[in-house]
Amino acid sequence: MLEDIFFRQNFWRKALRRAYLPMKVRTPFLFFSERYKMYFEELVERISAKLRKITVKLNGRYTHLDENDLFQEALLHLWTYFQAGKLENKTESYILQGCYFHLKNYLRKIDKKTNLVTLDTSLDQEDTSWEEILYLENVKSFFDYFEMQDLLQRIRNNGLSKREKEILSFSLEGLTVREIGKKLGISHVMVIKLKKNLQRKLQSLL
C-alpha cells in the first residue's frame, strides 16, 4: 500500500513538472495538454483584473490601439514565457511587473517605427506640412524624449543651410511644397529634396 501511494505521488510530481515544459518537449505527454492549458487559464484569471488596469493606464496614445490590444499582447507574452517555464515559482507581482515592462517596450518600438514610417513616406508627398513630418499627431509619445522648441532649436543649429532654414520656417507656417517652391523660386521637386536633407539631419538627433 505505501509503495502504491509513493508511486502515485511520484507519478503526479513528474507529471506536473512535465506540464511546465515547453510544447516541443511535452509532445509525448499529450494527456497533460489540457491540464497544462488549465494552469495557464487559472493564472490569467488570477491576474486579469490587475493586468487590465495596467493596459488601461498605458492606453490612450494611439488611434489604432486600445487596452484590449495591449491586453492581448500581454497574454501572448505570458503564454510564451509560460511555455518556456519562465513563470514557474514566480509571484503574481513579479509576473505583472514583467507584463508592464514588456508593454512599455512594445509601445516604445511602435513609437520608433511610426515616426520613421511617417518621416519616410510624408516627405515624398507634395502637400505635407512640417508638423506632419514631425508627426505631431503623436506628439505626446514623441516628445517623451524631446520638447518641441528644444528640438527645433537643435535642428536649426545643426548646420542647416540658408535655404533649408527658409523651407523649415515656411513649413512651420503650414505652406505646402508647391507654395514654398513658388516663394523661393524653385521647383517643388527641389523642395522635396531639401526636406529629405532636413529629415536626415532630424534623424541624426533622434
N, C-alpha and C positions, 0 to 999 in steps of 0.2 A: 504493500500500500504506500509506504513512504517513498519507495523508488518511483512508483507511478506518479505521485504528486510532484516529486522533484523533476521527473521527465516533462510533465505538463508545464510546470513553471519555467523550466529552461527553454522549452519549445517556444512559449509565448515571448519570453525575453528576447530570443533570437529573431522572432517574427517582427517584433516591434522595431528592433534595430534595422531590419531589412526594409521596413516600411518607410524609414527615413533616408534610404539610399536613393541616388539619382535613378531616373527611369530606366536608362540603358543597363544599369547594374541590376535592377529589380525585375527585368523581363521574365526570368523563370518563375517568379513568385507572383503570378497574376492573381492568385487567391487573395492577396493582400491589397490589390489596387484600390478597391472600394474603401477599405479601411484607411488607406493612405490618403485618399481624397477626403475622407471624413475628418481626419485630423486637421487638414488644411482648412476645411469649411468651418470647423469649430474655432480655429484660430482667428479667421476672418470675422466670424460672428462676435467674438470677444472684443476685438479692437475696432470694429466697424464704425461705431459712433465717434470715437476719438479720431479715427482716420478721416472721417467726413469733415470734422472740424478743421483739420489740417488743410484739406483740399479747398474748403470754403475760404480759409484765411489766405491761401496762395492764389485764389482765383481773382478775376477782375482786371487782368492786364491784357487780355486778348479777346477779340471778337469771335475767333474760330475755336476757342477752347472754353470749357466751363468746368465746374467742380466734378461733374460726372466723368469727363475725360481724364481729369487728374486722378480720380479715384480708380478708374480702370488701369491707368498707368501704374499706380501704386500696387494694385493687385497683381499685375504682371510681374512687377519687380519682386513682390513677395513670393509668388509661385516659383520664380526662377531660383531664388535663394532657398526656398523650402525644398525643392527638388535636389539641390546641391548639398542639403544637410546643414546649411549655414545658420538656420534658425533654431537648431536643437539646443536646449538648455538656455535660451535667451529670454530675458524678461520682456514683458509687453512694452515697457518704457523704452527699452533698447530697440525693439522692433519698430516702434512708432518713430523714434528719432531717426532710424535708418531710412524710413519712408520719407520723412520730412527732407532730409538732405538729398535723397535721390530725386525728389520732385524739384528741389531748388536747382540742382544740376541740370535736370531735364529742361526746365524753363530757361535756364541760362543758355543752353545750347540752341533753343528756339529763338531767343533774343538775337544771338550772334548770326544765325542762319537768316532770319528775317531781315535784319539790317543789311547784310551783304547782298541778299537777293534784291532788295529794293534798290540799293545803290547800283547794282549791275544792270538791272532792267530799265529803271527810270531814266537813266542818262541817255538811252537810245531813243527816247520819246521826245517829240518836238515840243510839246506843251507841258513839260514837267517843271514845277516850281522848285526852288531850293528847299523849301520846307518839306516837300515830298521826298527830295533826295536825302535829307537828314532823317526822314521817316518820323516826323514829329507826331504822327498819329499814334505812335508807340512811345511817345516822349517819356512817359513815367518810367518804363523799364530801361530805355536807352540811357537816360540821364541819372540812373542809379550810379553811374560812373562819371558822367560829365555834366557840368552845368552849362546851360545854353550859351551864356555870354562868355564864359571861360573858353569853351570850345571854339566859338567863332573868333575870339581874340587869338587863340593859338593857331588857327588856320591862317588868319591874316598875317601873323608874324612868322609863318613857316616858309618864307621865300616865295610868296606869290608875286607874279609879275603884275605890272600896272593893269594890263588887260584882264587878267584873272580877278583882280580886286574889283574891277568895274563889273564884270559878269556876276561876281558874288553879290555886290550891292544891288544890282538890278534884279537878281533872282530873289533876294530877300524882300524886294518891293512887290514881288508877285508877277513880274513880267515873264512872258513866255519866251521860248528860244527864238522865235521869229521876231518878236518885238525887241529883244535885246540885240539881235543882228541888225535890225534897222537903225537903232540908236547908235550902234558902234560902226555902222557902215561895213559890216562883214556878213558873210553868209551864215545861215542857220547851221550848216554843217560844221563851220569853224567854231561856232558857239558850242555845239555838242562836243567837239574835240577838246575845247578848253575846259568844259565841265568835267570831262573824263580825267584831265590833268588834276583838277581840283579833287576828284574822287580819290585818286592815288595819294594825294597829299593828306586827305582826310583819313584814309585808312592807315596811313603811317602813324597817325596819332592815336589810333584805337588800340 
